């Protein structure tokens, strides 16, 4: 019997997937999904070890995704059928109703199979007779009973050995051949393992932008393990790690879709951009779309090329709007968290965005990672450099920031840089230059507005302490912070609250004891409420200081 893996079947969560590989003259068998109420003891790889008329069966049990039909012909022409639908379960009787059908031949061209064409419904019933930790018994509609034995656990990528995936080598893991879903807001493309995330990366490397299309994560994804030491530094020299290819090719081909992490985590990104392979680095290189509810952990993102680059960031290296003849796309990042170690020789390094050149909206984001710049980089806990007006609201930094121009939230240069509203910095700030002496707790060279922000982190200059809140408005004294008011800093964190352009009204010094009082918490919440319903409330953190309610401790 010949063996060929031709269909890009990806089996994911809330699912018991039965993948049937059979001859063309056999009746179509199906892959079905029982609900999550089946015990998690089912998680693993199951197989029917016997061969019956060239029919072999592999079961991969995971916990997401729709019901799927899969058929592969192993005799003459090679076919693949992938169908999607819904299911209902009554006791142990599972009824699957399939409506969307994709059929591919050996050249990956659409065709039909046994009259089962797109748009037709096919209802199939299976019966789960019994299961335990070692054996699963099912019965099909014809009454045939098949027993399966568990032969392994689900691997990190949630794929069985027979999944049709491509491995390009060079320490790189498998790449999926297709996505489930149609890319609409109601039926987004599914990202539930590393192979599918790599596919998105590879697609965008060819110039695809996924304009107006949607992606949704359904599980945590790991590219590499044990990238960082407990202190946040790179573990080893990285030679054994897979290099991540950032999503979004370049300025003319940015990612323009919506990527919704749904609260999941991507771990183990490793990027060392020494040869300027990319102009910007991060999970995304160039971003003109939307990223939601995503956490980046255990990752090392470094651009140390001798040639200048735009930026390094946990979510994206460069955020910039993109326009076509019929539409325009603007970056937006909400509800994201970074634990990565970020390094940049270039314009900017940030926990969320390295370099911003758009009216980007960043809301409810947190950085815990180490951010460091080399040469003339601007380093910030949320954004490194912002050259165009952006909005940073409800954000918190806990990471260590070090550079000649460093800040807890935003370190920037530009005539229309940013509004920084309702944010806090707890991270240590280190000015490593000793010349410009411009590093600050919240932001450098901001403009227009900075309201209800708090700095607790110590700002270190080589020979003393720096500025608690900001350096000065851009182009001071011609620009002023007329809309900046009621910002606070811990008196021991700095030498003074600001360098130029501030006042005792806009920059308020407080003792540690004062900041831990209910009265201060109440004042922050009163200010936030007055600013509008979109601004987060504050709570006492585990160290006794108020922090935003979005922080989970």
C-alpha positions as CSV (number, residue, x, y, z in Angstrom):
1,X,0.0,0.0,0.0
2,X,1.3,3.4,-0.9
3,X,1.5,6.1,1.7
4,X,1.0,9.8,1.0
5,X,0.0,12.7,3.1
6,X,-1.9,15.1,0.8
7,X,-4.6,16.9,2.7
8,X,-3.8,19.9,5.0
9,X,-6.0,18.6,7.8
10,X,-5.4,20.4,11.1
11,X,-7.2,18.9,14.1
12,X,-7.8,21.1,17.0
13,X,-9.6,21.6,20.3
14,X,-13.1,20.7,21.7
15,X,-12.6,17.7,19.4
16,X,-12.3,13.9,19.0
17,X,-11.0,13.6,15.4
18,X,-11.2,10.4,13.5
19,X,-9.0,10.6,10.4
20,X,-9.8,7.9,7.9
21,X,-7.4,7.0,5.1
22,X,-9.0,4.7,2.5
23,X,-9.3,3.5,-1.1
24,X,-11.4,5.2,-3.7
25,X,-13.8,2.4,-4.0
26,X,-14.6,2.6,-0.3
27,X,-17.5,4.4,1.2
28,X,-16.5,7.8,2.7
29,X,-15.8,7.6,6.4
30,X,-15.7,10.7,8.5
31,X,-13.9,12.6,11.2
32,X,-16.2,13.6,14.0
33,X,-16.0,15.8,17.0
34,X,-17.6,14.9,20.3
35,X,-17.9,17.7,22.8
36,X,-15.5,18.7,25.6
37,X,-17.7,16.8,28.1
38,X,-15.7,13.7,27.0
39,X,-13.0,13.2,29.6
40,X,-9.6,14.8,29.1
41,X,-8.2,11.3,29.5
42,X,-9.0,11.0,25.8
43,X,-6.3,13.5,24.9
44,X,-3.7,11.8,22.8
45,X,-3.1,9.7,19.7
46,X,-5.3,6.7,19.1
47,X,-5.0,4.2,16.2
48,X,-6.5,1.1,14.8
49,X,-3.4,-1.1,14.4
50,X,-5.0,-3.5,11.9
51,X,-5.2,-3.0,8.2
52,X,-8.6,-3.8,6.6
53,X,-8.6,-3.7,2.7
54,X,-6.1,-0.9,2.6
55,X,-8.0,1.1,5.2
56,X,-6.0,2.4,8.2
57,X,-7.4,4.7,10.9
58,X,-5.7,7.3,13.0
59,X,-7.5,9.2,15.7
60,X,-6.1,12.4,17.1
61,X,-8.1,13.8,20.1
62,X,-7.8,17.5,20.9
63,X,-10.2,20.1,22.3
64,X,-11.3,22.7,19.7
65,X,-12.7,22.9,16.2
66,X,-15.7,21.9,14.0
67,X,-16.5,18.5,12.8
68,X,-14.4,17.5,9.8
69,X,-14.6,14.9,7.0
70,X,-11.3,13.7,5.6
71,X,-10.7,11.2,2.8
72,X,-7.4,10.3,1.2
73,X,-7.1,7.9,-1.8
74,X,-4.0,5.8,-1.7
75,X,-4.4,3.8,-5.0
76,X,-4.6,5.8,-8.2
77,X,-5.1,9.6,-8.3
78,X,-4.6,11.3,-5.0
79,X,-7.5,13.1,-3.6
80,X,-8.3,15.0,-0.4
81,X,-11.6,16.0,1.0
82,X,-12.1,18.4,3.9
83,X,-15.6,19.3,5.1
84,X,-16.9,21.4,8.0
85,X,-20.1,21.5,9.9
86,X,-21.8,21.2,13.2
87,X,-22.7,18.3,15.5
88,X,-25.2,17.4,18.2
89,X,-24.8,14.8,20.9
90,X,-27.5,12.9,22.7
91,X,-26.1,10.5,25.2
92,X,-23.4,8.6,23.2
93,X,-25.1,9.2,19.8
94,X,-23.3,11.9,17.8
95,X,-24.9,13.3,14.7
96,X,-22.7,15.4,12.4
97,X,-24.2,17.7,9.7
98,X,-21.6,18.9,7.2
99,X,-22.2,21.7,4.8
100,X,-18.9,23.2,3.6
101,X,-16.8,20.9,1.5
102,X,-13.3,21.4,0.0
103,X,-12.0,18.8,-2.4
104,X,-8.5,18.8,-3.9
105,X,-6.7,16.6,-6.4
106,X,-3.0,15.8,-6.6
107,X,-2.3,19.2,-8.0
108,X,-4.3,20.9,-5.3
109,X,-7.0,21.9,-7.8
110,X,-10.7,21.9,-6.6
111,X,-12.8,19.0,-7.8
112,X,-15.7,16.8,-6.6
113,X,-15.7,13.4,-5.0
114,X,-18.5,10.8,-5.3
115,X,-21.0,13.6,-6.0
116,X,-20.3,15.2,-2.6
117,X,-20.1,18.8,-3.8
118,X,-19.9,22.1,-2.0
119,X,-23.3,23.3,-0.7
120,X,-24.7,19.8,-0.1
121,X,-25.5,18.6,3.4
122,X,-24.3,15.2,4.6
123,X,-25.5,13.9,7.9
124,X,-23.6,11.0,9.5
125,X,-24.2,9.3,12.9
126,X,-21.6,7.6,15.0
127,X,-21.9,5.9,18.4
128,X,-19.3,6.0,21.1
129,X,-19.7,2.6,22.7
130,X,-17.0,2.9,25.4
131,X,-13.7,4.5,26.2
132,X,-11.1,4.5,29.0
133,X,-7.6,5.6,29.2
134,X,-6.3,2.9,26.9
135,X,-9.2,1.9,24.6
136,X,-11.9,3.6,22.6
137,X,-14.7,1.7,20.8
138,X,-17.0,3.4,18.2
139,X,-19.7,2.1,15.9
140,X,-20.6,3.5,12.5
141,X,-24.0,3.7,10.8
142,X,-23.5,0.3,9.2
143,X,-23.1,-1.3,12.6
144,X,-19.4,-1.9,12.2
145,X,-17.5,-1.6,15.4
146,X,-13.9,-0.5,15.5
147,X,-11.5,-0.5,18.5
148,X,-8.7,1.9,18.9
149,X,-5.7,1.8,21.2
150,X,-4.0,4.9,22.6
151,X,-0.5,5.1,21.2
152,X,0.8,8.4,22.5
153,X,0.1,11.8,23.8
154,X,-0.7,14.9,21.8
155,X,2.5,16.6,20.8
156,X,3.1,20.4,21.3
157,X,1.7,21.1,17.9
158,X,-1.5,19.0,18.4
159,X,-0.8,16.9,15.2
160,X,-0.8,13.1,14.7
161,X,2.0,11.6,12.7
162,X,-0.2,11.4,9.6
163,X,-1.1,15.1,9.5
164,X,-0.1,16.4,6.1
165,X,2.4,19.1,7.0
166,X,5.6,20.4,5.6
167,X,8.9,20.7,7.6
168,X,11.4,23.0,5.9
169,X,14.2,22.0,8.2
170,X,16.9,24.3,9.6
171,X,15.6,23.9,13.2
172,X,12.1,25.0,12.0
173,X,9.0,23.0,12.9
174,X,6.2,21.9,10.7
175,X,4.2,24.3,8.6
176,X,0.5,23.7,8.0
177,X,-0.8,23.6,4.4
178,X,-4.1,25.3,5.1
179,X,-6.3,27.1,7.6
180,X,-9.6,26.0,8.9
181,X,-12.3,28.7,8.6
182,X,-13.0,31.2,5.8
183,X,-11.3,34.3,7.2
184,X,-14.5,36.2,7.9
185,X,-15.4,37.8,11.3
186,X,-18.0,35.1,11.9
187,X,-15.8,32.2,10.6
188,X,-12.2,33.3,11.2
189,X,-9.1,31.4,10.2
190,X,-8.1,29.2,13.2
191,X,-4.6,29.3,14.8
192,X,-4.4,26.6,17.4
193,X,-0.8,25.3,17.0
194,X,2.6,26.3,15.9
195,X,2.3,24.9,12.4
196,X,-0.6,27.2,11.6
197,X,1.2,30.2,13.0
198,X,4.1,29.4,10.8
199,X,1.8,29.2,7.8
200,X,0.6,32.7,8.5
201,X,4.2,33.8,8.7
202,X,5.1,32.1,5.5
203,X,2.1,33.5,3.6
204,X,2.9,37.0,4.6
205,X,6.6,36.5,3.7
206,X,5.4,36.0,0.1
207,X,3.6,39.4,0.2
208,X,0.1,38.4,1.4
209,X,-1.4,41.0,3.6
210,X,-4.7,39.4,4.6
211,X,-6.5,42.7,4.2
212,X,-9.9,42.7,6.0
213,X,-9.5,39.0,7.1
214,X,-9.8,37.5,10.5
215,X,-7.7,35.1,12.6
216,X,-8.6,33.6,16.0
217,X,-6.4,31.6,18.3
218,X,-8.0,28.6,20.0
219,X,-5.0,27.3,22.0
220,X,-1.6,28.4,23.4
221,X,1.2,28.1,20.9
222,X,4.9,27.3,21.6
223,X,7.6,27.8,18.9
224,X,10.6,27.2,21.2
225,X,10.9,26.2,24.9
226,X,13.2,27.5,27.6
227,X,14.3,30.5,25.5
228,X,14.9,32.8,28.5
229,X,16.5,32.3,31.9
230,X,14.5,33.1,35.0
231,X,16.2,36.6,35.1
232,X,14.8,37.3,31.6
233,X,18.2,36.9,29.7
234,X,18.7,34.6,26.8
235,X,19.5,31.0,27.9
236,X,22.6,29.8,26.0
237,X,23.6,31.1,22.6
238,X,20.3,30.3,20.8
239,X,22.0,28.1,18.3
240,X,19.5,25.3,18.9
241,X,16.4,27.5,18.6
242,X,14.1,28.0,15.7
243,X,14.3,31.5,14.2
244,X,10.9,33.1,14.0
245,X,10.0,34.8,10.7
246,X,8.0,37.9,11.6
247,X,4.5,38.3,10.1
248,X,4.2,41.1,7.6
249,X,6.8,41.4,4.8
250,X,7.6,45.1,4.5
251,X,6.2,48.6,4.3
252,X,4.4,47.7,1.0
253,X,3.1,44.4,2.4
254,X,2.1,44.8,6.1
255,X,-0.3,42.5,7.9
256,X,-3.7,44.2,7.5
257,X,-6.0,41.6,9.1
258,X,-7.3,41.1,12.6
259,X,-5.5,38.7,14.8
260,X,-7.5,37.8,18.0
261,X,-5.5,35.9,20.6
262,X,-8.6,35.3,22.6
263,X,-6.5,35.4,25.8
264,X,-4.0,32.8,24.6
265,X,-0.2,32.9,24.7
266,X,2.5,32.6,22.1
267,X,5.7,31.4,23.6
268,X,9.3,30.9,22.4
269,X,9.7,33.5,19.7
270,X,13.4,33.8,18.9
271,X,14.7,36.4,16.5
272,X,18.3,37.6,16.1
273,X,18.3,40.1,13.2
274,X,22.0,40.6,12.8
275,X,22.1,40.8,9.0
276,X,19.1,43.1,8.7
277,X,17.1,40.3,7.3
278,X,14.0,42.3,8.4
279,X,13.4,46.0,8.6
280,X,11.5,45.5,11.8
281,X,11.1,42.6,14.2
282,X,8.5,41.2,16.6
283,X,5.7,38.6,16.3
284,X,4.7,41.0,13.5
285,X,7.2,42.9,11.5
286,X,5.0,45.5,9.8
287,X,1.5,45.9,11.2
288,X,-1.3,47.8,9.7
289,X,-4.1,45.7,11.2
290,X,-5.5,44.8,14.6
291,X,-4.1,42.6,17.4
292,X,-6.3,41.7,20.3
293,X,-6.0,39.8,23.7
294,X,-2.6,38.2,23.1
295,X,0.3,37.4,25.4
296,X,3.9,36.9,24.3
297,X,6.1,34.9,26.7
298,X,9.6,33.3,27.0
299,X,10.8,35.1,23.8
300,X,13.9,36.9,22.7
301,X,13.5,39.6,20.0
302,X,16.7,41.3,19.0
303,X,17.7,43.4,16.0
304,X,21.4,44.2,16.4
305,X,22.3,44.7,12.7
306,X,25.0,47.2,11.9
307,X,22.5,48.5,9.4
308,X,19.7,50.7,10.8
309,X,16.3,49.1,11.4
310,X,13.0,50.6,12.3
311,X,12.2,48.8,15.5
312,X,11.9,45.8,17.7
313,X,8.7,45.1,19.7
314,X,6.9,42.2,21.4
315,X,3.8,42.5,19.2
316,X,5.2,44.4,16.2
317,X,8.5,46.1,15.2
318,X,6.8,48.8,13.1
319,X,3.2,50.0,13.3
320,X,2.1,52.0,10.2
321,X,-1.1,52.7,8.3
322,X,-1.5,51.2,4.9
323,X,-3.8,52.4,2.1
324,X,-5.1,50.8,-1.1
325,X,-7.3,52.2,-3.9
326,X,-10.4,51.1,-2.1
327,X,-9.6,51.1,1.6
328,X,-7.2,52.1,4.4
329,X,-5.9,50.2,7.4
330,X,-4.8,51.6,10.7
331,X,-2.9,49.7,13.5
332,X,-4.7,48.9,16.7
333,X,-3.4,46.8,19.6
334,X,-5.6,46.1,22.6
335,X,-5.4,43.8,25.6
336,X,-1.9,42.5,24.8
337,X,0.9,41.5,27.3
338,X,4.6,41.2,26.7
339,X,7.2,39.2,28.7
340,X,9.8,39.1,25.9
341,X,13.3,40.5,26.1
342,X,13.5,43.2,23.4
343,X,16.7,44.6,21.9
344,X,17.1,47.2,19.1
345,X,19.8,49.0,17.2
346,X,17.6,51.4,15.3
347,X,14.8,53.7,15.9
348,X,12.8,52.1,18.7
349,X,12.4,49.2,21.1
350,X,9.1,48.7,22.9
351,X,7.3,46.0,24.8
352,X,4.3,46.3,22.5
353,X,5.5,48.4,19.5
354,X,9.1,49.2,18.5
355,X,8.5,52.1,16.2
356,X,5.2,53.8,15.4
357,X,4.5,55.9,12.3
358,X,0.7,56.0,12.5
359,X,-2.2,57.2,14.6
360,X,-2.0,53.8,16.3
361,X,-4.4,53.0,19.2
362,X,-2.9,51.0,22.1
363,X,-5.2,50.2,25.0
364,X,-5.0,47.9,28.0
365,X,-1.5,46.6,27.3
366,X,1.1,45.5,29.8
367,X,4.9,45.0,29.6
368,X,6.9,42.8,31.9
369,X,9.9,42.2,29.6
370,X,13.4,43.7,29.5
371,X,13.7,46.4,26.9
372,X,17.1,47.7,25.9
373,X,18.5,49.8,23.1
374,X,21.9,50.2,21.6
375,X,23.2,53.1,19.6
376,X,20.5,55.8,19.4
377,X,17.4,53.7,20.0
378,X,14.4,55.0,21.8
379,X,13.2,52.5,24.4
380,X,9.8,52.4,26.1
381,X,7.8,49.9,28.0
382,X,4.9,50.2,25.6
383,X,6.2,52.1,22.5
384,X,9.8,52.8,21.7
385,X,9.6,55.7,19.3
386,X,6.4,57.4,18.0
387,X,6.9,59.8,15.1
388,X,3.2,60.3,14.5
389,X,0.4,61.0,17.0
390,X,-0.8,57.9,18.7
391,X,-3.0,57.1,21.7
392,X,-1.7,55.1,24.7
393,X,-4.4,54.4,27.3
394,X,-4.8,52.1,30.3
395,X,-1.3,50.6,30.0
396,X,1.2,49.5,32.6
397,X,5.0,48.7,32.5
398,X,6.8,46.5,35.0
399,X,9.8,45.8,32.9
400,X,13.4,47.1,33.1
401,X,14.1,49.7,30.5
402,X,17.6,50.8,29.6
403,X,19.0,53.1,26.9
404,X,20.2,56.6,26.3
405,X,16.6,57.7,25.9
406,X,14.3,55.4,28.0
407,X,10.9,55.7,29.5
408,X,8.4,53.4,31.2
409,X,5.6,54.0,28.7
410,X,6.8,55.9,25.7
411,X,10.2,57.2,24.6
412,X,9.7,59.2,21.5
413,X,10.7,61.9,19.0
414,X,8.1,63.7,16.9
415,X,6.0,66.8,16.4
416,X,2.8,64.9,17.0
417,X,3.8,62.1,19.2
418,X,1.2,60.7,21.6
419,X,-1.5,61.1,24.2
420,X,-0.6,59.1,27.3
421,X,-3.6,58.6,29.5
422,X,-4.3,56.6,32.6
423,X,-1.0,54.7,32.6
424,X,1.5,53.5,35.2
425,X,5.1,52.6,35.4
426,X,6.6,50.3,38.0
427,X,9.8,49.3,36.1
428,X,13.3,50.5,36.7
429,X,14.5,53.0,34.1
430,X,18.2,53.3,33.3
431,X,19.7,56.1,31.3
432,X,22.9,54.5,30.0
433,X,24.3,57.4,28.0
434,X,25.0,60.1,30.6
435,X,24.9,62.8,27.9
436,X,21.4,63.7,27.0
437,X,20.0,62.8,30.5
438,X,16.4,62.7,29.1
439,X,15.1,59.3,30.5
440,X,11.8,59.5,32.4
441,X,9.3,57.4,34.3
442,X,6.4,57.8,31.9
443,X,7.5,59.5,28.6
444,X,10.1,61.6,26.8
445,X,9.2,64.5,24.5
446,X,5.4,64.0,24.6
447,X,2.9,66.5,23.4
448,X,-0.7,67.5,23.9
449,X,-1.9,65.4,26.8
450,X,-0.7,63.2,29.7
451,X,-3.3,62.7,32.4
452,X,-3.8,60.5,35.4
453,X,-0.4,58.7,35.0
454,X,1.7,57.4,37.9
455,X,5.4,56.6,38.2
456,X,6.7,54.3,40.9
457,X,9.8,53.1,39.2
458,X,13.2,54.5,40.0
459,X,14.8,56.5,37.1
460,X,18.6,56.1,37.2
461,X,21.0,58.5,35.6
462,X,24.8,57.5,35.7
463,X,25.4,60.0,38.5
464,X,22.0,60.3,40.2
465,X,18.3,60.2,39.5
466,X,16.3,61.3,36.5
467,X,12.8,62.7,35.9
468,X,9.7,61.0,37.4
469,X,7.1,61.7,34.7
470,X,8.5,63.4,31.6
471,X,11.4,65.3,30.2
472,X,9.7,68.1,28.3
473,X,7.1,68.7,25.6
474,X,8.5,68.3,22.1
475,X,9.8,71.6,20.7
476,X,9.5,73.2,24.1
477,X,8.9,76.0,24.8
478,X,6.8,76.5,21.6
479,X,4.7,73.5,22.5
480,X,3.3,73.0,26.0
481,X,1.4,70.4,27.9
482,X,-1.7,72.5,28.3
483,X,-3.9,69.3,28.6
484,X,-1.5,67.6,31.0
485,X,-2.7,67.5,34.6
486,X,-2.9,65.4,37.7
487,X,0.0,63.0,37.2
488,X,1.8,61.5,40.2
489,X,5.3,60.2,41.0
490,X,6.9,58.5,44.0
491,X,9.2,61.1,45.5
492,X,12.1,58.7,45.9
493,X,12.0,57.6,42.3
494,X,13.6,60.6,40.8
495,X,15.3,63.9,41.3
496,X,12.3,65.9,40.1
497,X,9.0,65.2,38.4
498,X,9.9,66.8,35.1
499,X,12.6,68.8,33.4
500,X,10.7,71.5,31.5
501,X,7.1,72.5,30.8
502,X,5.5,71.0,33.9
503,X,4.0,72.4,37.1
504,X,3.0,71.3,40.6
505,X,-0.5,71.0,39.2
506,X,0.5,68.5,36.4
507,X,3.2,66.7,38.3
508,X,2.5,65.8,41.9
509,X,5.1,64.3,44.3
510,X,3.9,61.8,46.8
511,X,5.5,59.7,49.6
512,X,5.2,55.9,49.6
513,X,2.8,56.0,52.5
514,X,0.6,58.5,50.8
515,X,0.4,56.4,47.7
516,X,-0.7,53.4,49.7
517,X,-3.7,55.1,51.2
518,X,-7.3,54.7,50.2
519,X,-7.5,58.4,49.5
520,X,-5.0,58.2,46.7
521,X,-6.7,55.2,45.1
522,X,-10.0,57.1,45.3
523,X,-8.4,60.1,43.6
524,X,-7.1,58.0,40.7
525,X,-10.5,56.4,40.2
526,X,-12.2,59.7,40.3
527,X,-9.9,61.1,37.7
528,X,-10.4,58.1,35.5
529,X,-14.1,58.3,35.7
530,X,-14.1,61.9,34.8
531,X,-12.0,61.1,31.7
532,X,-14.7,58.8,30.4
533,X,-16.1,55.3,30.6
534,X,-13.3,53.8,28.5
535,X,-10.7,54.4,31.2
536,X,-9.9,51.6,33.6
537,X,-10.4,51.8,37.3
538,X,-7.5,51.3,39.7
539,X,-7.0,48.8,42.5
540,X,-4.3,48.1,45.2
541,X,-1.6,45.8,43.8
542,X,0.3,43.1,45.8
543,X,3.0,45.7,46.7
544,X,0.4,48.0,48.2
545,X,0.5,50.6,45.4
546,X,-2.4,51.3,43.1
547,X,-2.3,49.7,39.7
548,X,-4.8,49.3,36.9
549,X,-7.6,46.6,37.3
550,X,-6.4,44.9,34.1
551,X,-3.3,43.7,36.0
552,X,-3.8,40.1,37.2
553,X,-1.5,39.2,40.2
